[in-house]
């Protein structure tokens, strides 16, 4: 169960001052790396965001950017051309 629900504390994810540019969650007091997103589906557990104040967040962001780059790079490259070779039959 959620720590905030169990202790009847308002989750800091809903504090507007913890959001930078209305899209980046930055809260050094929140120890969660992936807190729930502030959507209408919060009670269902759908949607996660990243806490950019967490010390592991730069690693997660770099890994995600590398994965996106590799996906785009390998999607745009031409597949290798295979030329058929005809082997003469010998009797």
C-alpha positions in Angstrom: 0.0 0.0 0.0 1.1 3.5 -0.7 2.9 5.2 2.3 0.9 8.4 1.8 -2.5 6.6 1.7 -1.6 4.4 4.7 -0.7 7.5 6.9 -3.5 9.8 5.5 -0.9 12.2 4.2 -1.5 14.2 0.9 0.9 12.8 -1.7 3.4 15.5 -2.7 2.9 14.6 -6.3 -0.1 16.9 -6.4 1.9 19.9 -5.1 2.1 22.3 -8.1 5.4 23.9 -6.7 7.2 20.5 -7.2 6.6 20.6 -11.0 9.0 22.5 -13.3 7.4 23.8 -16.5 4.2 21.8 -15.6 5.8 18.6 -16.8 9.0 17.7 -14.9 8.6 16.5 -11.3 11.4 17.7 -9.1 11.1 17.0 -5.4 14.3 16.3 -3.3 12.1 15.3 -0.3 10.4 12.5 -2.3 12.6 9.4 -2.3 10.7 7.6 -5.1 12.5 7.5 -8.5 9.2 6.7 -10.3 6.3 8.3 -8.4 2.8 8.0 -9.8 1.8 10.5 -12.4 -0.8 13.2 -11.4 -3.5 11.9 -13.7 -7.1 11.0 -13.2 -6.0 7.4 -13.1 -3.8 7.9 -10.1 -6.0 5.6 -7.9 -5.7 2.8 -10.5 -1.9 2.9 -10.5 -1.5 3.8 -14.2 1.1 6.2 -15.3 4.5 6.9 -13.7 6.8 9.9 -14.0 10.4 10.4 -13.1 11.5 12.4 -10.1 14.4 14.5 -11.5 15.7 15.3 -8.0 16.5 11.6 -7.4 20.2 10.9 -7.7 19.5 8.0 -10.2 17.4 10.0 -12.6 20.3 11.1 -14.8 21.3 7.5 -15.4 17.7 6.6 -16.3 17.4 9.6 -18.7 20.7 8.7 -20.4 19.8 5.1 -20.8 16.4 6.1 -22.3 18.1 8.6 -24.7 20.6 5.9 -25.8 17.9 3.4 -26.4 15.9 5.9 -28.5 19.0 6.8 -30.5 19.8 3.2 -31.2 16.3 2.4 -32.2 16.2 5.4 -34.6 19.7 4.6 -35.9 19.0 1.0 -36.7 15.6 1.7 -38.2 16.9 4.2 -40.7 20.0 2.3 -41.9 19.6 0.2 -45.0 19.6 -3.6 -44.5 22.7 -5.3 -45.9 22.4 -6.3 -49.5 23.0 -10.0 -50.1 24.1 -10.9 -53.6 23.4 -14.4 -54.6 26.4 -16.3 -55.9 25.9 -19.0 -58.5 28.1 -22.0 -57.8 28.8 -24.0 -61.0 28.0 -27.7 -60.8 30.9 -30.0 -61.3 30.4 -33.7 -62.3 
